[in-house]
């Protein structure tokens, strides 16, 4: 489990139905990283980020992976199932 902006998150090797924002240098708990925010294609909600580059050698395993925030992965809505 990893730490995102809004709580715990998952480090994922791949993800679908996403779009990347602009790259930026960001200071995170584990050091400075080059990241891009990741947005849901369906609702355009920011749901995490993509690691392009890690400056610290011990963090290189994150490069090319997504940090998806757990709280952002499930969206509740007012839809109802049709029982008929």
GUDOLO-982599 format. One line per 5 residues: their letters; for each residue x, y, z of N, C-alpha, C. Coordinates in Angstrom, 3 decimals, decimal comma, always signed. Example, Ala and Ser with C-alpha at 12.3 -4.5 7.8 and 13.67 -1.06 7.14 Angstrom:
2
as) +13,190:-5,690:+7,800:+12,300:-4,500:+7,800:+13,200:-3,300:+7,800 ~ +12,850:-2,250:+7,080:+13,670:-1,060:+7,140:+12,900:+0,030:+7,870
! end
This chain:
84
xxxxx) +0,847:-1,173:+0,000:+0,000:+0,000:+0,000:+0,896:+1,240:+0,000 ~ +0,497:+2,244:-0,739:+1,255:+3,481:-0,885:+0,391:+4,658:-0,456 ~ +1,014:+5,807:-0,291:+0,295:+7,004:+0,139:+0,055:+7,926:-1,050 ~ -1,221:+8,268:-1,296:-1,583:+9,232:-2,329:-1,906:+10,575:-1,698 ~ -2,382:+11,503:-2,483:-2,772:+12,822:-1,959:-3,942:+12,725:-0,996
xxxxx) -4,907:+11,887:-1,347:-6,152:+11,800:-0,579:-6,295:+10,494:+0,187 ~ -5,201:+9,854:+0,509:-5,273:+8,602:+1,258:-4,396:+7,527:+0,645 ~ -4,693:+6,302:+0,988:-3,901:+5,157:+0,541:-4,114:+4,900:-0,943 ~ -3,104:+4,266:-1,552:-3,196:+3,971:-2,972:-2,467:+2,691:-3,326 ~ -2,610:+2,302:-4,579:-2,001:+1,078:-5,088:-1,027:+1,425:-6,207
xxxxx) +0,138:+0,814:-6,210:+1,108:+0,973:-7,286:+0,812:-0,102:-8,325 ~ +0,482:+0,326:-9,540:+0,040:-0,595:-10,583:+0,987:-0,550:-11,778 ~ +1,234:-1,717:-12,357:+2,077:-1,815:-13,550:+1,351:-1,293:-14,781 ~ +0,050:-1,517:-14,856:-0,725:-1,044:-16,005:-2,115:-0,624:-15,540 ~ -2,769:+0,186:-16,356:-4,122:+0,654:-16,057:-4,785:+1,034:-17,378
xxxxx) -6,111:+0,978:-17,426:-6,845:+1,307:-18,650:-7,856:+2,409:-18,376 ~ -8,397:+2,956:-19,448:-9,412:+4,012:-19,396:-8,935:+5,243:-18,641 ~ -7,674:+5,588:-18,868:-7,059:+6,739:-18,213:-6,450:+7,666:-19,247 ~ -6,254:+8,913:-18,852:-5,459:+9,841:-19,656:-4,484:+10,548:-18,734 ~ -3,328:+10,893:-19,292:-2,264:+11,533:-18,518:-2,316:+13,042:-18,670
xxxxx) -2,029:+13,736:-17,577:-1,862:+15,182:-17,607:-0,424:+15,521:-17,963 ~ -0,062:+16,767:-17,735:+1,290:+17,240:-18,050:+2,301:+16,723:-17,031 ~ +3,521:+16,481:-17,503:+4,612:+16,082:-16,598:+5,006:+17,254:-15,719 ~ +5,374:+16,933:-14,481:+5,880:+17,962:-13,573:+6,774:+17,330:-12,530 ~ +7,678:+18,125:-11,984:+8,506:+17,692:-10,863:+7,672:+17,881:-9,604
xxxxx) +7,607:+16,830:-8,774:+6,796:+16,913:-7,565:+7,585:+16,349:-6,392 ~ +7,585:+17,080:-5,297:+8,216:+16,595:-4,065:+7,209:+15,745:-3,317 ~ +7,525:+14,469:-3,178:+6,660:+13,525:-2,481:+7,367:+13,046:-1,221 ~ +6,706:+12,230:-0,451:+7,276:+11,714:+0,797:+8,615:+11,026:+0,546 ~ +8,726:+10,334:-0,582:+9,929:+9,549:-0,886:+10,942:+10,298:-1,742
xxxxx) +10,767:+11,597:-1,930:+11,723:+12,391:-2,697:+11,079:+13,081:-3,883 ~ +11,913:+13,641:-4,741:+11,430:+14,346:-5,926:+11,254:+13,360:-7,073 ~ +10,106:+13,439:-7,726:+9,779:+12,549:-8,834:+9,239:+13,372:-9,995 ~ +9,424:+12,881:-11,216:+8,750:+13,448:-12,381:+7,492:+12,622:-12,578 ~ +6,340:+13,261:-12,433:+5,062:+12,557:-12,484:+4,090:+13,302:-13,393
xxxxx) +3,009:+12,628:-13,739:+1,887:+13,242:-14,456:+0,616:+12,762:-13,779 ~ -0,285:+13,681:-13,482:-1,564:+13,274:-12,912:-2,291:+12,372:-13,899 ~ -3,102:+11,448:-13,361:-3,859:+10,491:-14,154:-5,340:+10,779:-13,940 ~ -6,096:+10,829:-15,047:-7,519:+11,155:-15,000:-8,350:+10,029:-15,601 ~ -9,530:+9,809:-15,035:-10,483:+8,836:-15,557:-11,036:+9,349:-16,888
xxxxx) -11,081:+8,489:-17,902:-11,647:+8,886:-19,193:-13,150:+9,103:-19,112 ~ -13,824:+8,404:-18,206:-15,277:+8,510:-18,107:-15,768:+9,771:-17,422 ~ -15,153:+10,117:-16,282:-15,652:+11,249:-15,487:-14,654:+12,395:-15,369 ~ -13,452:+12,212:-15,886:-12,390:+13,223:-15,863:-11,903:+13,557:-14,448 ~ -12,151:+12,682:-13,499:-11,691:+12,857:-12,114:-10,223:+12,458:-12,017
xxxxx) -9,432:+13,246:-11,272:-8,039:+12,866:-11,030:-8,043:+11,690:-10,062 ~ -7,406:+10,592:-10,453:-7,437:+9,397:-9,612:-6,053:+8,940:-9,165 ~ -5,031:+9,703:-9,484:-3,680:+9,345:-9,067:-2,654:+9,995:-9,957 ~ -1,511:+9,329:-10,123:-0,458:+9,852:-10,995:+0,375:+8,727:-11,564 ~ +1,154:+9,074:-12,589:+2,055:+8,152:-13,268:+3,480:+8,603:-12,981
xxxxx) +4,326:+7,667:-12,571:+5,731:+7,967:-12,298:+6,541:+7,879:-13,590 ~ +7,047:+9,006:-14,065:+7,942:+8,997:-15,223:+9,383:+8,747:-14,777 ~ +9,805:+9,442:-13,702:+11,194:+9,329:-13,259:+11,285:+9,561:-11,765 ~ +12,152:+8,806:-11,126:+12,453:+8,987:-9,703:+13,905:+9,427:-9,585 ~ +14,164:+10,445:-8,773:+15,537:+10,948:-8,656:+16,401:+10,070:-7,756
xxxxx) +15,801:+9,399:-6,808:+16,543:+8,553:-5,871:+16,598:+7,119:-6,393 ~ +17,774:+6,525:-6,371:+17,948:+5,163:-6,891:+17,014:+4,160:-6,207 ~ +16,779:+4,320:-4,920:+15,929:+3,374:-4,186:+14,463:+3,444:-4,621 ~ +14,085:+4,467:-5,371:+12,703:+4,638:-5,813:+12,505:+4,327:-7,300 ~ +13,559:+3,871:-7,974:+13,502:+3,610:-9,413:+12,461:+2,549:-9,780
xxxxx) +12,121:+1,669:-8,866:+11,136:+0,625:-9,154:+9,760:+1,210:-9,472 ~ +9,509:+2,464:-9,116:+8,219:+3,113:-9,378:+8,109:+3,643:-10,806 ~ +9,230:+3,811:-11,477:+9,210:+4,399:-12,817:+8,378:+3,556:-13,778 ~ +7,525:+4,235:-14,547:+6,667:+3,541:-15,503:+5,439:+2,911:-14,878 ~ +5,143:+3,255:-13,630:+3,989:+2,678:-12,928:+3,009:+3,772:-12,498
xxxxx) +1,800:+3,344:-12,188:+0,729:+4,240:-11,766:+0,509:+4,129:-10,268 ~ +0,267:+5,246:-9,619:-0,210:+5,256:-8,237:-1,685:+5,623:-8,331 ~ -2,572:+4,668:-8,067:-4,011:+4,900:-8,132:-4,562:+4,967:-6,716 ~ -5,238:+6,064:-6,410:-5,748:+6,285:-5,064:-7,015:+5,469:-4,825 ~ -6,997:+4,706:-3,755:-8,085:+3,785:-3,441:-9,438:+4,490:-3,378
xxxxx) -9,501:+5,631:-2,718:-10,768:+6,343:-2,553:-11,324:+6,881:-3,867 ~ -10,480:+7,008:-4,874:-10,916:+7,566:-6,156:-11,331:+6,489:-7,159 ~ -11,094:+5,226:-6,840:-11,347:+4,159:-7,805:-12,799:+3,720:-7,866 ~ -13,589:+4,005:-6,852:-14,998:+3,630:-6,831:-15,816:+4,904:-6,763 ~ -16,713:+5,066:-7,708:-17,565:+6,246:-7,713:-18,988:+5,812:-7,425
xxxxx) -19,567:+6,387:-6,392:-20,966:+6,111:-6,089:-21,824:+7,071:-6,888 ~ -22,998:+6,600:-7,291:-23,908:+7,465:-8,046:-25,348:+7,124:-7,692 ~ -26,273:+7,793:-8,320:-27,694:+7,606:-8,009:-28,370:+6,613:-8,945 ~ -27,613:+5,852:-9,696:-28,219:+4,892:-10,609:-28,911:+3,786:-9,833 ~ -29,994:+3,289:-10,392:-30,717:+2,178:-9,780:-30,831:+1,061:-10,805
xxxx) -30,763:-0,156:-10,314:-30,924:-1,309:-11,196:-32,396:-1,532:-11,482 ~ -32,706:-1,891:-12,710:-34,081:-2,186:-13,100:-34,367:-3,636:-12,729 ~ -35,316:-3,857:-11,837:-35,620:-5,210:-11,353:-36,447:-6,023:-12,343 ~ -36,959:-5,421:-13,402:-37,823:-6,172:-14,313:-37,053:-6,971:-15,330
! end
